[in-house]
């Protein structure tokens, strides 16, 4: 029998933040953490939907507005959290968009790299000195189709390809997670940076790509996709398991990592490129105007 939510240890007295917790994997992650006793901050762009999720979790759930596609919102959220909490045990960088048409964030970033990577990069940097246990970054198996173009990361010169842009953003998630762990280790910090991916999960993310590819995905997802509850398990393992390894990546254990129970998995060689990771980090600090201070 594989690892399930029944294996989550008692989280009483611990505080955790989950981005994108108003639906899908984020909602299931928040529910499981709260049921295990944690106080959970549901960081949501859609506060009303977040409140609907929180209503079933009692007084252990708090909803705060966070729009990762707007760095002003990221800063406002971080300031509010810092004013309210002296300590954050775990940050789960879960929220994301997938294969959307070419759009720009409030700061001019391509929407997928801006939301999935830059927004979370800024958020983590602004809260890192309050985090005591671990940062979990949720990527995707689709990182394997991605490549990082540091000279045109926002698709201003290249012809926009929505799935390649998604792959770029998910590759950026892994490069960030691994580089964060290297920097934490170099600083002598006990904080862990861990990556996870959900496999192929049936969530509303699959229904928002607004393309003919998306129509195919909509048809296939209910057939081969696992439930959001199952898809959330790798993130929950990374966030709570005592033996989750610093710098590790966790995903499903069956059917080409598309479904199953959490296990440590191998990401692409490109995701382990330390030179690329360092350059992406430096670019991200500059574009987000966020300079990391290691705890």
KEDRENGU-818817 format. One record per residue (C-alpha): residue number from 1; residue in three letters; x, y, z. Coordinates in nm, 3 decimals. Last residue first. Layout:
<pts>
<pt pos="NUM" code="ALA" u="X" v="Y" w="Z"/>
...
</pts>
This chain:
<pts>
<pt pos="295" code="UNK" u="1.798" v="3.210" w="0.655"/>
<pt pos="294" code="UNK" u="1.914" v="3.303" w="0.306"/>
<pt pos="293" code="UNK" u="1.846" v="3.661" w="0.197"/>
<pt pos="292" code="UNK" u="1.698" v="3.668" w="-0.151"/>
<pt pos="291" code="UNK" u="1.681" v="3.985" w="-0.356"/>
<pt pos="290" code="UNK" u="1.344" v="4.068" w="-0.507"/>
<pt pos="289" code="UNK" u="1.317" v="4.326" w="-0.781"/>
<pt pos="288" code="UNK" u="1.107" v="4.079" w="-0.982"/>
<pt pos="287" code="UNK" u="1.301" v="4.126" w="-1.306"/>
<pt pos="286" code="UNK" u="1.640" v="4.145" w="-1.136"/>
<pt pos="285" code="UNK" u="1.588" v="3.859" w="-0.893"/>
<pt pos="284" code="UNK" u="1.443" v="3.647" w="-1.173"/>
<pt pos="283" code="UNK" u="1.740" v="3.714" w="-1.403"/>
<pt pos="282" code="UNK" u="1.983" v="3.616" w="-1.127"/>
<pt pos="281" code="UNK" u="1.787" v="3.298" w="-1.054"/>
<pt pos="280" code="UNK" u="1.764" v="3.210" w="-1.424"/>
<pt pos="279" code="UNK" u="2.141" v="3.251" w="-1.454"/>
<pt pos="278" code="UNK" u="2.201" v="3.032" w="-1.150"/>
<pt pos="277" code="UNK" u="1.964" v="2.763" w="-1.277"/>
<pt pos="276" code="UNK" u="2.127" v="2.764" w="-1.620"/>
<pt pos="275" code="UNK" u="2.468" v="2.711" w="-1.463"/>
<pt pos="274" code="UNK" u="2.335" v="2.440" w="-1.233"/>
<pt pos="273" code="UNK" u="2.173" v="2.237" w="-1.511"/>
<pt pos="272" code="UNK" u="1.966" v="1.986" w="-1.313"/>
<pt pos="271" code="UNK" u="1.636" v="2.073" w="-1.485"/>
<pt pos="270" code="UNK" u="1.807" v="2.010" w="-1.819"/>
<pt pos="269" code="UNK" u="1.893" v="1.656" w="-1.708"/>
<pt pos="268" code="UNK" u="1.521" v="1.591" w="-1.681"/>
<pt pos="267" code="UNK" u="1.351" v="1.503" w="-1.353"/>
<pt pos="266" code="UNK" u="1.399" v="1.181" w="-1.160"/>
<pt pos="265" code="UNK" u="1.132" v="1.061" w="-0.919"/>
<pt pos="264" code="UNK" u="1.102" v="1.010" w="-0.544"/>
<pt pos="263" code="UNK" u="0.778" v="0.829" w="-0.474"/>
<pt pos="262" code="UNK" u="0.421" v="0.935" w="-0.415"/>
<pt pos="261" code="UNK" u="0.128" v="0.703" w="-0.491"/>
<pt pos="260" code="UNK" u="-0.024" v="0.638" w="-0.831"/>
<pt pos="259" code="UNK" u="-0.086" v="0.823" w="-1.153"/>
<pt pos="258" code="UNK" u="0.093" v="0.974" w="-1.452"/>
<pt pos="257" code="UNK" u="0.447" v="0.888" w="-1.340"/>
<pt pos="256" code="UNK" u="0.493" v="0.670" w="-1.650"/>
<pt pos="255" code="UNK" u="0.212" v="0.438" w="-1.539"/>
<pt pos="254" code="UNK" u="0.287" v="0.418" w="-1.166"/>
<pt pos="253" code="UNK" u="0.483" v="0.582" w="-0.881"/>
<pt pos="252" code="UNK" u="0.334" v="0.930" w="-0.880"/>
<pt pos="251" code="UNK" u="0.567" v="1.227" w="-0.822"/>
<pt pos="250" code="UNK" u="0.830" v="1.353" w="-0.581"/>
<pt pos="249" code="UNK" u="1.137" v="1.565" w="-0.651"/>
<pt pos="248" code="UNK" u="1.426" v="1.588" w="-0.406"/>
<pt pos="247" code="UNK" u="1.643" v="1.887" w="-0.318"/>
<pt pos="246" code="UNK" u="1.606" v="1.820" w="0.052"/>
<pt pos="245" code="UNK" u="1.466" v="1.468" w="0.102"/>
<pt pos="244" code="UNK" u="1.116" v="1.390" w="0.223"/>
<pt pos="243" code="UNK" u="1.184" v="1.166" w="0.525"/>
<pt pos="242" code="UNK" u="0.965" v="1.351" w="0.774"/>
<pt pos="241" code="UNK" u="0.674" v="1.350" w="0.528"/>
<pt pos="240" code="UNK" u="0.478" v="1.675" w="0.548"/>
<pt pos="239" code="UNK" u="0.520" v="1.911" w="0.253"/>
<pt pos="238" code="UNK" u="0.684" v="1.674" w="0.005"/>
<pt pos="237" code="UNK" u="0.430" v="1.405" w="0.087"/>
<pt pos="236" code="UNK" u="0.147" v="1.654" w="0.053"/>
<pt pos="235" code="UNK" u="0.279" v="1.769" w="-0.284"/>
<pt pos="234" code="UNK" u="0.310" v="1.408" w="-0.403"/>
<pt pos="233" code="UNK" u="-0.041" v="1.329" w="-0.270"/>
<pt pos="232" code="UNK" u="-0.226" v="1.613" w="-0.443"/>
<pt pos="231" code="UNK" u="-0.290" v="1.409" w="-0.758"/>
<pt pos="230" code="UNK" u="-0.470" v="1.142" w="-0.557"/>
<pt pos="229" code="UNK" u="-0.718" v="1.391" w="-0.411"/>
<pt pos="228" code="UNK" u="-0.741" v="1.568" w="-0.747"/>
<pt pos="227" code="UNK" u="-0.857" v="1.236" w="-0.896"/>
<pt pos="226" code="UNK" u="-0.650" v="1.051" w="-1.154"/>
<pt pos="225" code="UNK" u="-0.663" v="1.136" w="-1.522"/>
<pt pos="224" code="UNK" u="-0.695" v="0.859" w="-1.780"/>
<pt pos="223" code="UNK" u="-1.063" v="0.871" w="-1.874"/>
<pt pos="222" code="UNK" u="-1.178" v="1.202" w="-1.725"/>
<pt pos="221" code="UNK" u="-0.875" v="1.375" w="-1.884"/>
<pt pos="220" code="UNK" u="-0.913" v="1.242" w="-2.240"/>
<pt pos="219" code="UNK" u="-1.211" v="1.448" w="-2.354"/>
<pt pos="218" code="UNK" u="-1.098" v="1.774" w="-2.191"/>
<pt pos="217" code="UNK" u="-0.744" v="1.718" w="-2.321"/>
<pt pos="216" code="UNK" u="-0.880" v="1.689" w="-2.674"/>
<pt pos="215" code="UNK" u="-1.072" v="2.014" w="-2.629"/>
<pt pos="214" code="UNK" u="-0.758" v="2.177" w="-2.491"/>
<pt pos="213" code="UNK" u="-0.563" v="2.091" w="-2.804"/>
<pt pos="212" code="UNK" u="-0.834" v="2.273" w="-2.995"/>
<pt pos="211" code="UNK" u="-0.753" v="2.578" w="-2.783"/>
<pt pos="210" code="UNK" u="-0.887" v="2.774" w="-2.485"/>
<pt pos="209" code="UNK" u="-0.631" v="2.629" w="-2.239"/>
<pt pos="208" code="UNK" u="-0.870" v="2.648" w="-1.945"/>
<pt pos="207" code="UNK" u="-1.019" v="2.302" w="-1.906"/>
<pt pos="206" code="UNK" u="-0.711" v="2.107" w="-1.800"/>
<pt pos="205" code="UNK" u="-0.653" v="2.337" w="-1.503"/>
<pt pos="204" code="UNK" u="-1.004" v="2.250" w="-1.381"/>
<pt pos="203" code="UNK" u="-0.865" v="1.928" w="-1.238"/>
<pt pos="202" code="UNK" u="-0.834" v="1.565" w="-1.350"/>
<pt pos="201" code="UNK" u="-0.480" v="1.476" w="-1.260"/>
<pt pos="200" code="UNK" u="-0.202" v="1.348" w="-1.483"/>
<pt pos="199" code="UNK" u="0.106" v="1.328" w="-1.265"/>
<pt pos="198" code="UNK" u="0.095" v="1.555" w="-0.962"/>
<pt pos="197" code="UNK" u="0.451" v="1.696" w="-0.961"/>
<pt pos="196" code="UNK" u="0.668" v="1.769" w="-0.663"/>
<pt pos="195" code="UNK" u="0.976" v="1.972" w="-0.573"/>
<pt pos="194" code="UNK" u="1.148" v="2.009" w="-0.237"/>
<pt pos="193" code="UNK" u="1.338" v="2.298" w="-0.081"/>
<pt pos="192" code="UNK" u="1.431" v="2.223" w="0.280"/>
<pt pos="191" code="UNK" u="1.503" v="2.473" w="0.557"/>
<pt pos="190" code="UNK" u="1.788" v="2.354" w="0.781"/>
<pt pos="189" code="UNK" u="2.007" v="2.646" w="0.674"/>
<pt pos="188" code="UNK" u="2.386" v="2.627" w="0.657"/>
<pt pos="187" code="UNK" u="2.403" v="2.906" w="0.398"/>
<pt pos="186" code="UNK" u="2.550" v="2.672" w="0.135"/>
<pt pos="185" code="UNK" u="2.265" v="2.428" w="0.201"/>
<pt pos="184" code="UNK" u="2.004" v="2.699" w="0.157"/>
<pt pos="183" code="UNK" u="2.171" v="2.808" w="-0.167"/>
<pt pos="182" code="UNK" u="2.179" v="2.456" w="-0.309"/>
<pt pos="181" code="UNK" u="1.819" v="2.402" w="-0.201"/>
<pt pos="180" code="UNK" u="1.706" v="2.720" w="-0.375"/>
<pt pos="179" code="UNK" u="1.889" v="2.612" w="-0.689"/>
<pt pos="178" code="UNK" u="1.697" v="2.284" w="-0.690"/>
<pt pos="177" code="UNK" u="1.357" v="2.448" w="-0.646"/>
<pt pos="176" code="UNK" u="1.430" v="2.727" w="-0.896"/>
<pt pos="175" code="UNK" u="1.548" v="2.492" w="-1.171"/>
<pt pos="174" code="UNK" u="1.241" v="2.281" w="-1.100"/>
<pt pos="173" code="UNK" u="0.994" v="2.569" w="-1.130"/>
<pt pos="172" code="UNK" u="1.175" v="2.702" w="-1.439"/>
<pt pos="171" code="UNK" u="1.114" v="2.368" w="-1.607"/>
<pt pos="170" code="UNK" u="0.745" v="2.417" w="-1.532"/>
<pt pos="169" code="UNK" u="0.751" v="2.765" w="-1.685"/>
<pt pos="168" code="UNK" u="0.934" v="2.650" w="-1.996"/>
<pt pos="167" code="UNK" u="0.694" v="2.358" w="-2.042"/>
<pt pos="166" code="UNK" u="0.400" v="2.599" w="-2.025"/>
<pt pos="165" code="UNK" u="0.565" v="2.822" w="-2.284"/>
<pt pos="164" code="UNK" u="0.624" v="2.514" w="-2.500"/>
<pt pos="163" code="UNK" u="0.256" v="2.431" w="-2.464"/>
<pt pos="162" code="UNK" u="0.145" v="2.785" w="-2.556"/>
<pt pos="161" code="UNK" u="0.370" v="2.831" w="-2.857"/>
<pt pos="160" code="UNK" u="0.436" v="3.200" w="-2.914"/>
<pt pos="159" code="UNK" u="0.647" v="3.288" w="-3.215"/>
<pt pos="158" code="UNK" u="0.971" v="3.415" w="-3.065"/>
<pt pos="157" code="UNK" u="1.050" v="3.782" w="-3.023"/>
<pt pos="156" code="UNK" u="0.844" v="3.887" w="-2.720"/>
<pt pos="155" code="UNK" u="0.807" v="3.538" w="-2.578"/>
<pt pos="154" code="UNK" u="0.862" v="3.644" w="-2.215"/>
<pt pos="153" code="UNK" u="1.180" v="3.441" w="-2.161"/>
<pt pos="152" code="UNK" u="1.340" v="3.596" w="-2.465"/>
<pt pos="151" code="UNK" u="1.711" v="3.625" w="-2.386"/>
<pt pos="150" code="UNK" u="1.699" v="3.366" w="-2.106"/>
<pt pos="149" code="UNK" u="1.539" v="3.114" w="-2.337"/>
<pt pos="148" code="UNK" u="1.467" v="2.827" w="-2.101"/>
<pt pos="147" code="UNK" u="1.362" v="2.494" w="-2.250"/>
<pt pos="146" code="UNK" u="1.049" v="2.293" w="-2.189"/>
<pt pos="145" code="UNK" u="0.929" v="1.962" w="-2.325"/>
<pt pos="144" code="UNK" u="1.048" v="1.775" w="-2.015"/>
<pt pos="143" code="UNK" u="0.883" v="2.028" w="-1.783"/>
<pt pos="142" code="UNK" u="0.560" v="1.862" w="-1.896"/>
<pt pos="141" code="UNK" u="0.602" v="1.615" w="-1.608"/>
<pt pos="140" code="UNK" u="0.482" v="1.906" w="-1.398"/>
<pt pos="139" code="UNK" u="0.608" v="2.141" w="-1.125"/>
<pt pos="138" code="UNK" u="0.484" v="2.210" w="-0.773"/>
<pt pos="137" code="UNK" u="0.741" v="2.385" w="-0.555"/>
<pt pos="136" code="UNK" u="0.743" v="2.289" w="-0.187"/>
<pt pos="135" code="UNK" u="0.930" v="2.518" w="0.053"/>
<pt pos="134" code="UNK" u="1.030" v="2.366" w="0.384"/>
<pt pos="133" code="UNK" u="1.070" v="2.390" w="0.762"/>
<pt pos="132" code="UNK" u="1.114" v="2.729" w="0.926"/>
<pt pos="131" code="UNK" u="0.986" v="2.985" w="0.676"/>
<pt pos="130" code="UNK" u="0.986" v="3.341" w="0.812"/>
<pt pos="129" code="UNK" u="1.314" v="3.445" w="0.646"/>
<pt pos="128" code="UNK" u="1.185" v="3.302" w="0.319"/>
<pt pos="127" code="UNK" u="0.873" v="3.516" w="0.298"/>
<pt pos="126" code="UNK" u="0.968" v="3.781" w="0.041"/>
<pt pos="125" code="UNK" u="1.189" v="3.539" w="-0.151"/>
<pt pos="124" code="UNK" u="0.916" v="3.277" w="-0.169"/>
<pt pos="123" code="UNK" u="0.663" v="3.527" w="-0.299"/>
<pt pos="122" code="UNK" u="0.899" v="3.668" w="-0.562"/>
<pt pos="121" code="UNK" u="0.991" v="3.327" w="-0.700"/>
<pt pos="120" code="UNK" u="0.625" v="3.222" w="-0.684"/>
<pt pos="119" code="UNK" u="0.515" v="3.513" w="-0.899"/>
<pt pos="118" code="UNK" u="0.812" v="3.476" w="-1.134"/>
<pt pos="117" code="UNK" u="0.759" v="3.102" w="-1.192"/>
<pt pos="116" code="UNK" u="0.401" v="2.987" w="-1.249"/>
<pt pos="115" code="UNK" u="0.239" v="3.326" w="-1.283"/>
<pt pos="114" code="UNK" u="0.492" v="3.520" w="-1.489"/>
<pt pos="113" code="UNK" u="0.624" v="3.219" w="-1.679"/>
<pt pos="112" code="UNK" u="0.265" v="3.135" w="-1.775"/>
<pt pos="111" code="UNK" u="0.135" v="3.487" w="-1.836"/>
<pt pos="110" code="UNK" u="0.422" v="3.624" w="-2.045"/>
<pt pos="109" code="UNK" u="0.562" v="3.897" w="-1.822"/>
<pt pos="108" code="UNK" u="0.445" v="4.259" w="-1.860"/>
<pt pos="107" code="UNK" u="0.419" v="4.350" w="-1.493"/>
<pt pos="106" code="UNK" u="0.039" v="4.319" w="-1.476"/>
<pt pos="105" code="UNK" u="0.078" v="3.981" w="-1.644"/>
<pt pos="104" code="UNK" u="0.072" v="3.942" w="-2.019"/>
<pt pos="103" code="UNK" u="-0.134" v="3.716" w="-2.244"/>
<pt pos="102" code="UNK" u="-0.058" v="3.472" w="-2.521"/>
<pt pos="101" code="UNK" u="-0.326" v="3.204" w="-2.516"/>
<pt pos="100" code="UNK" u="-0.328" v="2.967" w="-2.214"/>
<pt pos="99" code="UNK" u="-0.134" v="2.640" w="-2.205"/>
<pt pos="98" code="UNK" u="-0.156" v="2.593" w="-1.827"/>
<pt pos="97" code="UNK" u="-0.196" v="2.833" w="-1.535"/>
<pt pos="96" code="UNK" u="-0.051" v="2.782" w="-1.191"/>
<pt pos="95" code="UNK" u="-0.090" v="2.773" w="-0.816"/>
<pt pos="94" code="UNK" u="0.108" v="2.524" w="-0.607"/>
<pt pos="93" code="UNK" u="0.392" v="2.701" w="-0.429"/>
<pt pos="92" code="UNK" u="0.346" v="2.521" w="-0.097"/>
<pt pos="91" code="UNK" u="0.503" v="2.723" w="0.186"/>
<pt pos="90" code="UNK" u="0.571" v="2.532" w="0.508"/>
<pt pos="89" code="UNK" u="0.642" v="2.628" w="0.869"/>
<pt pos="88" code="UNK" u="0.553" v="2.995" w="0.852"/>
<pt pos="87" code="UNK" u="0.658" v="3.184" w="1.163"/>
<pt pos="86" code="UNK" u="0.596" v="3.529" w="1.309"/>
<pt pos="85" code="UNK" u="0.256" v="3.541" w="1.145"/>
<pt pos="84" code="UNK" u="0.008" v="3.826" w="1.101"/>
<pt pos="83" code="UNK" u="0.227" v="4.118" w="0.996"/>
<pt pos="82" code="UNK" u="0.445" v="3.892" w="0.783"/>
<pt pos="81" code="UNK" u="0.136" v="3.748" w="0.616"/>
<pt pos="80" code="UNK" u="0.002" v="4.094" w="0.534"/>
<pt pos="79" code="UNK" u="0.338" v="4.206" w="0.393"/>
<pt pos="78" code="UNK" u="0.366" v="3.893" w="0.182"/>
<pt pos="77" code="UNK" u="0.015" v="3.942" w="0.042"/>
<pt pos="76" code="UNK" u="0.084" v="4.305" w="-0.044"/>
<pt pos="75" code="UNK" u="0.411" v="4.209" w="-0.213"/>
<pt pos="74" code="UNK" u="0.246" v="3.938" w="-0.421"/>
<pt pos="73" code="UNK" u="-0.038" v="4.176" w="-0.512"/>
<pt pos="72" code="UNK" u="0.213" v="4.435" w="-0.634"/>
<pt pos="71" code="UNK" u="0.387" v="4.154" w="-0.824"/>
<pt pos="70" code="UNK" u="0.071" v="4.094" w="-1.027"/>
<pt pos="69" code="UNK" u="0.024" v="3.761" w="-1.206"/>
<pt pos="68" code="UNK" u="0.063" v="3.580" w="-0.873"/>
<pt pos="67" code="UNK" u="-0.267" v="3.728" w="-0.758"/>
<pt pos="66" code="UNK" u="-0.295" v="3.663" w="-0.384"/>
<pt pos="65" code="UNK" u="-0.596" v="3.734" w="-0.165"/>
<pt pos="64" code="UNK" u="-0.600" v="3.581" w="0.182"/>
<pt pos="63" code="UNK" u="-0.821" v="3.301" w="0.311"/>
<pt pos="62" code="UNK" u="-0.765" v="3.156" w="0.657"/>
<pt pos="61" code="UNK" u="-0.834" v="2.796" w="0.757"/>
<pt pos="60" code="UNK" u="-0.796" v="2.639" w="1.102"/>
<pt pos="59" code="UNK" u="-1.125" v="2.790" w="1.221"/>
<pt pos="58" code="UNK" u="-1.336" v="2.535" w="1.038"/>
<pt pos="57" code="UNK" u="-1.227" v="2.345" w="0.730"/>
<pt pos="56" code="UNK" u="-1.550" v="2.323" w="0.530"/>
<pt pos="55" code="UNK" u="-1.590" v="2.699" w="0.505"/>
<pt pos="54" code="UNK" u="-1.230" v="2.726" w="0.386"/>
<pt pos="53" code="UNK" u="-1.319" v="2.577" w="0.047"/>
<pt pos="52" code="UNK" u="-1.607" v="2.821" w="-0.004"/>
<pt pos="51" code="UNK" u="-1.387" v="3.105" w="0.124"/>
<pt pos="50" code="UNK" u="-1.131" v="3.023" w="-0.142"/>
<pt pos="49" code="UNK" u="-1.397" v="3.037" w="-0.411"/>
<pt pos="48" code="UNK" u="-1.494" v="3.383" w="-0.290"/>
<pt pos="47" code="UNK" u="-1.130" v="3.490" w="-0.266"/>
<pt pos="46" code="UNK" u="-1.056" v="3.419" w="-0.632"/>
<pt pos="45" code="UNK" u="-0.685" v="3.508" w="-0.656"/>
<pt pos="44" code="UNK" u="-0.619" v="3.269" w="-0.372"/>
<pt pos="43" code="UNK" u="-0.368" v="3.212" w="-0.092"/>
<pt pos="42" code="UNK" u="-0.540" v="2.968" w="0.143"/>
<pt pos="41" code="UNK" u="-0.355" v="3.009" w="0.472"/>
<pt pos="40" code="UNK" u="-0.364" v="2.682" w="0.662"/>
<pt pos="39" code="UNK" u="-0.347" v="2.625" w="1.036"/>
<pt pos="38" code="UNK" u="-0.234" v="2.266" w="1.062"/>
<pt pos="37" code="UNK" u="-0.425" v="1.991" w="1.242"/>
<pt pos="36" code="UNK" u="-0.414" v="1.695" w="1.004"/>
<pt pos="35" code="UNK" u="-0.754" v="1.797" w="0.867"/>
<pt pos="34" code="UNK" u="-0.606" v="2.137" w="0.785"/>
<pt pos="33" code="UNK" u="-0.322" v="1.983" w="0.584"/>
<pt pos="32" code="UNK" u="-0.558" v="1.752" w="0.393"/>
<pt pos="31" code="UNK" u="-0.799" v="2.030" w="0.308"/>
<pt pos="30" code="UNK" u="-0.523" v="2.267" w="0.195"/>
<pt pos="29" code="UNK" u="-0.375" v="2.005" w="-0.038"/>
<pt pos="28" code="UNK" u="-0.717" v="1.921" w="-0.179"/>
<pt pos="27" code="UNK" u="-0.785" v="2.289" w="-0.246"/>
<pt pos="26" code="UNK" u="-0.445" v="2.334" w="-0.408"/>
<pt pos="25" code="UNK" u="-0.489" v="2.028" w="-0.627"/>
<pt pos="24" code="UNK" u="-0.816" v="2.152" w="-0.772"/>
<pt pos="23" code="UNK" u="-0.976" v="2.468" w="-0.639"/>
<pt pos="22" code="UNK" u="-0.943" v="2.774" w="-0.411"/>
<pt pos="21" code="UNK" u="-0.600" v="2.673" w="-0.282"/>
<pt pos="20" code="UNK" u="-0.404" v="2.842" w="-0.560"/>
<pt pos="19" code="UNK" u="-0.115" v="2.906" w="-0.323"/>
<pt pos="18" code="UNK" u="-0.091" v="2.694" w="-0.010"/>
<pt pos="17" code="UNK" u="0.050" v="2.849" w="0.308"/>
<pt pos="16" code="UNK" u="0.123" v="2.644" w="0.620"/>
<pt pos="15" code="UNK" u="0.123" v="2.708" w="0.993"/>
<pt pos="14" code="UNK" u="0.205" v="2.435" w="1.245"/>
<pt pos="13" code="UNK" u="0.061" v="2.405" w="1.595"/>
<pt pos="12" code="UNK" u="-0.108" v="2.072" w="1.522"/>
<pt pos="11" code="UNK" u="0.040" v="1.901" w="1.217"/>
<pt pos="10" code="UNK" u="-0.002" v="1.540" w="1.333"/>
<pt pos="9" code="UNK" u="0.176" v="1.324" w="1.078"/>
<pt pos="8" code="UNK" u="0.039" v="1.263" w="0.728"/>
<pt pos="7" code="UNK" u="0.024" v="0.885" w="0.674"/>
<pt pos="6" code="UNK" u="-0.355" v="0.872" w="0.648"/>
<pt pos="5" code="UNK" u="-0.319" v="1.118" w="0.359"/>
<pt pos="4" code="UNK" u="-0.178" v="0.831" w="0.155"/>
<pt pos="3" code="UNK" u="0.159" v="0.658" w="0.100"/>
<pt pos="2" code="UNK" u="0.142" v="0.337" w="-0.100"/>
<pt pos="1" code="UNK" u="0.000" v="0.000" w="0.000"/>
</pts>
